[in-house]
Amino acid sequence: MSKGNTGRITVTIILVMVTVASWAWGWVLYKSTMISLWIPGVIAFGAAAATLLPFTDRWQWITQSANRLLNGACHAGVTAGVAFFLFLGYNYYFADDATTETTTATVSGKHSEERTRYRRVGRRHVPREHYNVYIITLEMPDGTALEKEVPAGHYAKTRRGSKREITMLDGALGFKIIKGYSLK
């Protein structure tokens, strides 16, 4: 392995890790923010589209290909993931703690979803078992709905029409952030 390949492989591994971490942590922040998914989506893919032409050719060193479609897809995936995280992260981490407020939400519904765990057999993934995820729907005083996964014991005790306390604050960009809610 030559020295040039070692550097290229190292940069590729770092870029893959940064991309996966950006998309994953951005999704966690999205679930804690009262925002429609299209807003950070437009910001993320807009940033990728705005920087696509000047930076597409620079990906040749990593991909070892002159295919502009491949290089553009790599650029769009990495840039959109980082922009998604930066937008939601700025709103979350630079929020104004002085605007913390507690609101009372009403449980407007509850349901469970069946999901499947998979196990690996050779190179295939086959279903192993089914499990349930329990979700309550909270209706805020302004009419917006919020779905939260809860433990099975809390789900069984929760009744429609009951009240829950939600701690919220204003984010740096003006989008509400949910800091916590009560599991009474």
Secondary structure, DSSP 8 states (H G I E B T S, - for coil): --HHHHHHHHHHHHHHHHHHHHHHHHHHHHHTB---THHHHHHHHHHHHHTHHHHGGGGHHHH----HHHHHHHHHHHHHHHHHHHHHHHHHHT--GGG-EEEEEEEEEEEEEEEEEEEEETTEEEEEEEEEEEEEEEE-TTS-EEEEEE-HHHHHH--TT-EEEEEEEE-TTS-EEEEEE---
